[in-house]
Amino acid sequence: MLRSISGASLAVCLGVSLAACGANPAKPTNASGQIVTKLSGTITEPVGMPILNAKVTVMAGTPSERSAVTALNGKFLMLDVSGPQTVAISADGYGTVTRQITIEREFVLDVELQPLVPTADIAGDWQATFEADPSCSKILPPVALARRYRVTFTQQGVSLTVRFSGADFVGNATFSGSVHADRVRASLGEWAVAGPVERVAENQFVMLWGDLSLKAAQSFMEGKLDGDIAAGDQLSSFSGGVMGATCSSTSHHVTFRR
């Protein structure tokens, strides 16, 4: 026997979920009609910094020995895993974490991994020297081959704020970075965004641009700038960068001293 629904009841049903009207909501299924189950989450280190390429492995369960890796934002996704699971989360330079979980339909697994080596404390003022790759001497004017600045690191856990001073900077001179164990990284500019631009004379500018990487230590750090050093007499109205001679290299030499 069919159950009738009055006009008023129908109006209510149209405004709420089907479950509220006595219907069963549809469960997500795949092409074979099987119910789709999902394991997802975010893998971070202390202070919420996402970890790229962390490995999430189903060690035991249905199915077993499946894995996924995290994206740049630390997120991962694994489909068609269900029931009781033993999951291991690992990443280079971090301790492995194991979790016992049960997946009925969807399960969100957020895990924080601890670095195996304590995070270096580099907060404070440093004297930085940027030396262009030797091959740049054929491209850049002498003034751009070696520049010295004061660089201040403000550190919150693994997150860094990198501020350049001690020269006549034009535009932004503050950038973001991170420190993982004894590895320091910072992005000095990005696509269409200038790195630190110094006015070295009335109509002469020098710019650093690229990825800075250093090996952290108490009073001395050494590393490289993978990117560009540019020198010229004009600034781009688009990016704020220097228009002129540019030398690109993966190994401009960089040193930091307390």
N, C-alpha and C positions, 0 to 999 in steps of 0.2 A: 504493500500500500504506500502510495506516494504521500510525502508530507508537504503540505502547502505552506507557503510563506506569505504573510500579508504584505501589503505595500509598505507599511511602516517598518516591518522587520527587514524587508529587502533593502530599504534605504539605509538602515543601520548596518547591514551586512556589507554594503558597498563601501562604507566608510571605515571598516575595520578589517582585520585579517580574517581569512577564511576559517582559521581555527576557532575564532570567537563565534562563528555561526555553526559550529559542529562539524566542519570539514577538516580533513587531515592535510596539513601543508605538504607540498611535494618535496621530497628529498633530492638533492643534486645527484644525478646519475651520469655515467659515461655512455659512450656509444653502444655498449653491450647491455645497457640497462642496469649495471651494477652501481650500488651506492658509492659515491666518491668520498674517500676519507682524506684528511689533510693534516700534515704536521708542518707548522711554520713557526717563525720566531726571529729574534734579533740577538746577535752575539756581540757583546761589548767588552771593553776593559774598564777599569775604574774610571769614574767621572763620566761614564756613558759614552766614551769614544768607540764608534763602531769598528769592528775588526774585519778587514777584507780577507777573503780566501780562508776563513776558518772552515774546518771540515766537521760536518754533523753526520755521524754514522749510526745506523740502526745495527746494533751488535747482536740482538736476539729479539725475536718477535715474528710478526707476519707482515711482509717478508723480512728476512734477515740479511745482513751484509749489504745494505743499500746506503748510499751517502749523497750528500749535497754540500755545496760550498757557498759561502756567503758572498753577497755583492758588496759594492762600495759602501752602502749604507748599513752593512752588517746583517742584512736580512737573508733568510733562506726559505725554501719551500720544498716539501716532499709530498707527493700524492700517493694514494692507495697504500697507506700503512695503517694498520688497525690493531686493536687489542693491546695486551700488555707488551711493553717494549723496554729494552735496555738501550739507551742512547748515549753515545760518547761524543763529546765536543772537544776538538783540539785545534791548535794553530801553532805555527812556528814561533818559538820564543815564549810560549805560554804553557801553564800547567793544564793537563787534561781533566775535564769534568765529566762524570758519569751520572745519568739520571734514570730512574725507574718511573715510567709513565704508563698510562692506559689511554688509548685513543678510541673513542666511540664514534665520533664523526669528525670533529676538528679539535686540535690541541695546539695552543700557543706556548712555545718553550723559549723563554728569554733567559739567557745565561750570561753571567759575567766571568771572564777568565782573568786569572792573575798572571802578570809577567813573571817569568822565571828569574830574571835579573831585576832588582829594584830600580824604579824609575829615577834617573839622575836628576838632581836639583841644580838647574843652571840659571835660576832667577837672578836678576841683577844686571849691572852694567859691564859691557865688554868692549874692547877695542878690536874692531874687525878690519882686516885687510883683504881686499878683492884684487887678485892679479889675473889679468887676461891670459888665456892660453898663449904660449909663445908664438904660435902661428898668426896671432892677431896683430903682431907688430907690423905686418905688411898691409894691414887694413885700417887700423885705428890710429889716431894721433897719439903722441906720447902721453898726453895728459890723461888719457882714458885707460892706459895699460895697468895702472895700479892706483887704487883709491882706498882711503882709510876713513872709517866712520866710527862713531859711538853707536853701539846697538844694545838696547835694553830688552831683556826677556822678562815678561810677566807670566808666571807659571801657575796654573791651577790643575793639579794632578798631571795629566799628560797633555793638556791643552796649553798652547803658548800664544802670547801676543808679542810680536816682534816689531820694535819701534826704532827707526833710524833717526839719528840726530848728529850734531857736531859739524854740520855743513848747511849750505843754503839749498834746502830741498824745495822743489816746486810740486805742489799737489800732494797726494797721499804718500805718507812715509811709514805707515803702520800696516802690518800684515799678520797673517795667521799661520800657525804651525803646530807641531806636536813633538813630544819626546817619548820614545818607546825604549825602555831600558837605557842603553847608552847611545841610541840613535836619534839624532835631531833632524827634523825635516820642516821646511817652510816654503810656501809658495810666494815668490816675489812677483806679484802680478799674475795675470792669466790672459786668455785670449781677449783681445780688444781692451785690456786693462793694463796700464803701465805699471812697471815696478818702480822702485825709488829713483827719482830724477833729481840730479844735483845740478845747480847752476854754478859752473866753475869760472865763468867770466861773463862779461856783459851780454854777449850773444853766443854763448857756448854752453852746451849741456852734455851731461853723461848720464846714461841710464843702465841699471842692472835689471835683468828680467829672466825669470826661470825658476827652477826648483833647487833650493839650497839643501844640502845634506852634510851633516857633521857627525863626528864621533865625539860624544860628550865626555868631558873630564872636569876635574875640579878647577883648574886654572888655565888650561890650554885646550883648544878644540881645533881640529883640522878637517877639511873636507873639500867640497867642490860646488860650483854653481853650474848646473846643466841648463844652458839657455844662452842668452844674448848679452853682450855688452855693446852699447851703441853710443855714438858721439855725433853731435851736429849742432847747427845754429838755429834750428826751428823745432817747435813742438807740434805734434799732431793734434788737430782740433777734434779728431774722432776718439783716440785712445788716451791722449795726453802724453804719449811716448815721444822719444826723440827721433827726428827725421834726419838721416845722414848715414854715415858709415856704421855698419853693424857686423859684428863678428860673433858667429854662433859656434858653440863648442859644448861638449858634454863634460869638460874638465877644466873650467876656469878655476884656478886655485884659490882657496879661502882659508884664512886662519883667524881665530878668535883668542884674545888674551885678556885675563882679568886686569 
